Amino acid sequence: MKCLKYSILLLIIIYSVFLVQDARGEMKLTYNLDRGLIKKEFRLDTDKKLYIPEFKVKGIYVTGWAAGSNRMNHLIELAERSVINTMVIDIKDQDGYLSYISDIALAREIGANQQKIKNLPALIQRLHYKGIYVIARIAVFKDSLLAQSRPDLAMQLINKETGEITRSSSWVEPTDKEVWDYNLGLALDAVAMGFDEIQFDYIRYPALADAPIGVVIPDNKTMSEVITDFLWYSKKSLNKYNIPLSIDVYGLTTTAKDDLGIGQNFAELTNIIDIISPMVYPSHYAEGSYGIAIPESQPGEIIRRSLTDAKEKIKDKDHVTIRPWLQDFSLRYRYTSKEILDQINAAESLGINEWLLWNPSSRYTEEAIINRHF
């Protein structure tokens, strides 16, 4: 009996090393990670200097459905056997559905609570125990559910020929403070659940340059001003909890001199954000880009060219980390471990030692990342 008591006490002590929370599980996360490159102590309930990862993030994207299924066991095993030390998990997808149950009134009102992951805080604890850094991905302004459930929050569109104003069924209004606060509330949910970092995706306008419709922007602002206003607002709020904010941007932003007509100007965004992830998927570059007839067929060269441009744009900004999304999926060309490694090696050769792999179904080319050292 005494032996059993000591065993139980030992388990409690071990468990408490990894998680200390208050009764509501809010803003009290304290844990230690010790797995190779990762070793840190992180407290969310302080107002000290913003924490930025001291290790080199090498991660994979995980859908909410994958994270809540048996597939997650395999992905965790993959991380243990490979260079992967980070997982980017959806907490709100581009359709507007959440991977957990939120108490936010608007989420309940529109039926966003899908709970793809039964116990997200417990999953995060498990990942931390395995030494995995966990990023919460939030698709911000592309939100079909919110746009259709609350048309007053939907993006305003204008017919370029007739001038008729309509509302989008898939995009919400980037200038609306209620939209801002909703997504920021989800980010704070993620902080309370124990995520290490917030990642905003779809912080842009739809690409409508050649379409018969355009967007209506209130208050005579430019698209890029609207996007940067939102990011300043979000960063100021999240800084209170010492949690990094990263963003995903179009791959072409690394080369373009303007905002591509979607509100994403790489130079302006990196005045605000410390971690930026250009989606430099070779399959998404037009034929002839960088003088390459079929960019998808030369993944390493596309990554080298695009990230060289990105580095040039932040050459005077030592605080900025470029952490590109790389392509681990096939479209016209079948991508094998060679194509994945070509991209990784191209990034690493430029001194860009952080990267994320994207596969929309969270199925990865394991040969490219197992038993590798970058």
C-alpha positions in Angstrom: 0.0 0.0 0.0 2.8 2.4 0.9 4.6 1.5 -2.3 1.4 2.3 -4.3 1.2 5.7 -2.5 4.8 6.6 -3.4 4.2 5.5 -7.0 1.1 7.8 -7.3 3.0 10.7 -5.7 5.9 10.2 -8.2 3.5 10.3 -11.1 1.9 13.5 -9.8 5.4 15.2 -9.5 6.4 14.1 -13.0 3.1 15.3 -14.5 3.5 18.7 -12.8 6.8 19.3 -14.4 5.1 19.5 -17.8 1.9 21.4 -16.9 0.8 23.9 -14.2 -2.6 25.4 -14.8 -5.1 27.3 -12.7 -8.6 25.9 -12.3 -9.8 27.3 -15.6 -6.7 26.3 -17.5 -6.0 29.9 -18.5 -2.7 31.7 -19.0 -0.8 29.6 -16.4 1.1 27.2 -18.7 4.6 26.3 -17.6 6.5 23.4 -19.0 10.0 22.2 -19.9 11.0 20.6 -23.2 14.3 18.7 -23.5 14.7 17.0 -26.9 17.8 17.7 -28.7 17.5 21.2 -30.1 14.6 22.1 -27.9 15.1 23.2 -24.3 13.2 26.0 -22.7 10.9 27.1 -20.0 7.9 29.2 -21.0 5.5 31.1 -18.8 2.4 32.7 -20.4 1.4 34.6 -17.2 4.2 37.1 -17.3 4.8 40.4 -19.0 8.4 39.8 -19.8 10.1 40.1 -23.2 8.3 38.3 -26.0 9.6 34.7 -26.4 10.9 33.6 -29.8 12.0 30.0 -30.4 15.7 29.4 -29.7 15.7 26.3 -31.8 15.2 25.9 -35.6 11.7 25.1 -36.4 11.2 22.2 -38.9 7.6 21.4 -39.1 4.6 19.9 -40.8 1.0 21.0 -41.2 -1.7 18.9 -39.5 -5.4 19.3 -40.3 -7.9 19.3 -37.5 -9.3 16.0 -38.6 -5.9 14.4 -38.8 -5.0 15.7 -35.4 -8.1 14.2 -33.9 -7.8 10.8 -35.5 -5.5 7.8 -35.2 -3.3 9.4 -37.9 -1.9 11.7 -35.2 -0.2 8.7 -33.6 1.7 8.1 -36.8 2.6 11.8 -37.2 4.0 11.8 -33.7 6.0 8.7 -34.4 7.2 10.4 -37.6 8.4 13.4 -35.6 10.3 11.1 -33.2 12.1 9.4 -36.1 12.9 12.5 -38.2 14.1 16.1 -38.0 10.5 17.3 -37.5 10.2 19.2 -34.2 7.1 21.2 -34.9 3.4 20.7 -35.8 1.1 23.4 -37.2 -2.4 22.4 -36.2 -5.6 23.9 -37.6 -7.8 25.5 -35.0 -9.9 27.3 -37.6 -9.9 26.2 -41.2 -10.8 28.4 -44.2 -14.4 27.2 -44.2 -14.7 28.7 -40.7 -15.0 25.5 -38.6 -13.1 25.1 -35.3 -11.2 22.0 -34.3 -12.3 22.4 -30.7 -15.3 23.7 -28.6 -15.0 27.4 -28.0 -17.0 29.4 -25.5 -16.8 32.5 -27.7 -20.4 33.7 -28.3 -20.0 34.3 -32.0 -18.5 30.8 -32.6 -21.5 29.2 -30.8 -24.0 31.5 -32.7 -22.8 30.5 -36.2 -22.2 26.8 -35.3 -18.4 26.9 -35.7 -17.7 24.4 -32.9 -16.9 21.2 -34.7 -14.6 19.6 -32.2 -12.5 17.7 -34.7 -10.1 17.1 -31.8 -11.8 15.7 -28.7 -9.4 17.0 -26.1 -7.1 19.6 -27.7 -5.4 20.7 -24.4 -4.5 17.0 -23.7 -3.1 16.6 -27.2 -0.9 19.7 -26.7 0.3 18.3 -23.4 1.2 15.0 -25.2 3.1 16.8 -28.0 5.0 18.9 -25.4 5.9 15.7 -23.6 7.3 14.4 -26.9 9.3 17.6 -27.3 7.2 19.0 -30.1 6.6 22.7 -30.6 3.0 23.4 -31.4 1.6 26.2 -33.6 -2.1 27.1 -33.8 -3.1 27.9 -37.4 -6.0 30.3 -37.8 -7.5 31.1 -41.3 -8.6 34.7 -40.7 -10.4 36.5 -43.5 -11.4 33.5 -45.6 -14.3 32.2 -43.5 -17.3 30.9 -45.5 -19.3 30.0 -42.4 -19.0 33.4 -40.8 -19.7 35.2 -44.1 -22.8 33.2 -44.8 -24.1 33.2 -41.2 -23.5 36.9 -40.7 -23.8 38.6 -44.0 -23.2 42.0 -42.3 -19.7 40.8 -41.6 -19.1 39.5 -45.2 -16.7 41.3 -47.5 -18.3 43.9 -49.7 -17.8 43.3 -53.4 -18.5 45.7 -56.3 -19.4 44.9 -59.9 -16.8 46.7 -61.9 -19.2 47.3 -64.8 -22.5 48.1 -63.1 -21.3 49.4 -59.7 -23.6 47.0 -57.9 -22.6 46.2 -54.3 -22.9 42.6 -53.1 -21.6 40.5 -50.2 -19.1 37.7 -50.5 -20.1 34.2 -49.5 -16.6 33.1 -48.6 -14.7 36.1 -47.3 -15.3 38.3 -44.3 -14.7 42.1 -44.0 -11.0 42.8 -43.1 -11.9 46.2 -41.7 -14.6 45.0 -39.3 -13.5 45.2 -35.6 -15.9 42.3 -34.8 -14.1 40.1 -37.2 -10.8 41.1 -35.7 -11.9 40.4 -32.2 -13.4 37.0 -33.2 -10.1 35.8 -34.6 -8.1 37.3 -31.8 -10.4 35.6 -29.3 -9.7 32.3 -31.0 -5.9 33.1 -30.7 -6.4 33.7 -27.0 -8.2 30.4 -26.7 -5.1 28.8 -28.3 -2.9 30.5 -25.8 -5.0 29.2 -22.9 -4.9 25.7 -24.3 -1.1 25.7 -24.4 -0.1 26.4 -28.0 3.4 27.8 -28.3 2.7 30.2 -31.2 -0.1 31.7 -33.2 0.0 31.5 -37.0 -2.4 33.7 -39.1 -3.3 32.5 -42.6 -5.5 34.2 -45.2 -4.6 37.6 -43.8 -5.3 39.1 -47.2 -7.9 40.1 -49.8 -9.0 37.7 -52.5 -7.1 37.9 -55.8 -9.6 39.7 -58.1 -7.3 41.8 -60.3 -8.6 40.2 -63.5 -12.1 39.4 -62.2 -15.3 41.3 -63.1 -15.7 42.2 -59.5 -13.6 44.1 -57.0 -13.6 44.8 -53.3 -15.0 47.8 -51.5 -12.6 49.2 -48.9 -14.1 51.6 -46.4 -12.4 54.7 -44.9 -10.3 55.3 -48.1 -7.6 52.9 -46.9 -5.4 50.8 -49.1 -5.6 47.0 -48.8 -2.1 46.8 -47.3 -3.0 49.4 -44.7 -6.1 47.4 -43.6 -3.9 44.2 -43.3 -1.2 46.0 -41.3 -3.7 47.7 -39.0 -5.2 44.2 -38.2 -1.7 42.8 -37.5 -0.6 45.7 -35.3 -3.9 45.3 -33.3 -3.3 41.5 -32.9 0.3 41.7 -32.1 -0.2 44.3 -29.4 -2.8 42.0 -27.8 -0.8 38.8 -28.0 2.4 40.4 -26.7 0.7 40.6 -23.3 1.0 36.8 -23.2 4.6 36.5 -24.5 3.5 34.4 -27.5 4.9 34.8 -31.0 2.7 35.7 -33.9 3.7 34.4 -37.3 1.9 34.9 -40.7 1.5 33.0 -44.0 1.9 35.0 -47.2 1.8 34.4 -50.9 5.1 33.2 -52.3 5.2 35.9 -54.9 5.3 38.6 -52.2 9.1 37.8 -51.8 9.6 39.2 -55.3 6.8 41.7 -55.9 7.3 45.4 -55.2 3.6 46.0 -54.4 0.9 44.2 -52.5 -0.1 42.0 -55.4 -3.6 43.4 -55.2 -4.3 41.4 -52.1 -2.9 43.6 -49.3 0.3 41.6 -48.7 3.5 43.7 -49.0 6.5 41.7 -47.8 8.5 44.7 -46.7 5.6 46.4 -44.8 4.6 43.1 -43.1 8.1 42.5 -41.8 8.0 45.9 -40.1 5.4 44.3 -37.8 5.8 40.6 -37.8 8.9 38.7 -36.5 8.2 35.4 -38.2 6.9 35.3 -41.8 6.2 32.2 -43.9 6.0 32.7 -47.6 4.2 29.9 -49.4 6.8 29.3 -52.1 5.3 26.2 -53.6 6.9 25.7 -57.0 3.6 24.5 -58.5 2.0 27.9 -57.8 4.5 29.8 -60.0 3.4 30.7 -63.5 5.3 29.3 -66.5 8.4 31.4 -67.2 8.8 32.7 -63.6 12.4 33.5 -62.9 13.1 32.5 -66.5 12.1 28.9 -65.8 9.8 27.4 -68.4 8.0 25.0 -65.9 8.8 26.1 -62.3 7.2 23.0 -60.8 9.9 20.9 -62.5 12.8 22.8 -60.8 11.7 23.1 -57.2 15.2 23.7 -55.8 15.8 26.6 -58.2 12.4 28.2 -57.4 13.1 28.1 -53.7 16.6 29.5 -54.1 15.4 32.4 -56.3 12.3 33.3 -54.2 14.1 33.1 -50.8 17.1 35.1 -52.1 14.6 37.8 -52.9 13.0 37.5 -49.5 16.4 37.8 -47.8 17.1 41.0 -49.7 13.9 42.5 -48.5 14.8 42.0 -44.9 18.5 42.6 -45.0 18.2 45.5 -42.5 15.8 43.7 -40.2 17.7 41.3 -37.9 14.6 40.6 -35.9 12.8 38.8 -38.8 12.8 35.0 -39.3 11.9 33.7 -42.7 10.3 30.3 -42.3 9.0 29.2 -45.7 6.2 26.7 -46.5 7.6 24.1 -48.8 5.7 21.8 -51.1 5.1 18.2 -50.2 2.3 17.4 -52.6 2.0 16.7 -56.3 0.1 18.5 -59.0 1.3 18.2 -62.6 4.6 16.7 -61.5 4.9 13.9 -59.0 7.0 15.0 -56.0 9.2 12.4 -54.4 11.8 12.7 -51.7 14.2 14.2 -54.3 11.9 17.2 -54.9 11.3 17.7 -51.2 15.0 17.5 -50.4 15.8 19.9 -53.3 13.6 22.5 -51.7 14.9 22.0 -48.1 18.5 22.0 -49.3 18.0 25.2 -51.3 16.6 27.0 -48.3 19.3 25.7 -46.0 22.0 26.7 -48.4 20.8 30.3 -48.0 21.1 30.1 -44.3 17.3 29.8 -43.9 17.3 26.9 -41.4 13.6 27.0 -40.5 10.9 25.6 -42.8 7.5 24.0 -42.8 6.2 21.2 -45.1 2.6 21.5 -46.5 0.5 18.6 -47.5 -3.3 19.3 -47.5 -4.1 15.9 -46.2 -1.2 15.7 -43.7 0.5 12.8 -45.5 4.2 13.4 -45.9 7.2 12.0 -47.9 8.9 10.3 -45.0 12.1 9.4 -46.9 12.9 13.1 -47.2 12.9 13.8 -43.4 13.9 10.5 -41.7 17.6 10.1 -40.8 18.4 13.5 -42.2 20.5 16.2 -40.7 20.1 19.8 -42.0 
